[in-house]
Amino acid sequence: MGAGRHSLVFPLTLIAVGVMLLLREFGYLHGDIVRYWPVLLIVWGLGMIWAARKG
């Protein structure tokens, strides 16, 4: 069950990044979103640690 959950994390992260970049291109988001990509890696890593501790 855990392996299936982890296999969705990477595709969902890519989709989220793509949506943010698309919204920025359409003018809905202002500023430099790309400079915050390390935060996504940190959140992803924390999510993996949290999932490992739960089960």
Rosetta blueprint (number, residue, H / E / L):
1 M L
2 G H
3 A H
4 G H
5 R H
6 H H
7 S H
8 L H
9 V H
10 F H
11 P H
12 L H
13 T H
14 L H
15 I H
16 A H
17 V H
18 G H
19 V H
20 M H
21 L H
22 L H
23 L H
24 R H
25 E H
26 F L
27 G L
28 Y L
29 L L
30 H L
31 G L
32 D L
33 I H
34 V H
35 R H
36 Y H
37 W H
38 P H
39 V H
40 L H
41 L H
42 I H
43 V H
44 W H
45 G H
46 L H
47 G H
48 M H
49 I H
50 W H
51 A H
52 A H
53 R H
54 K H
55 G L
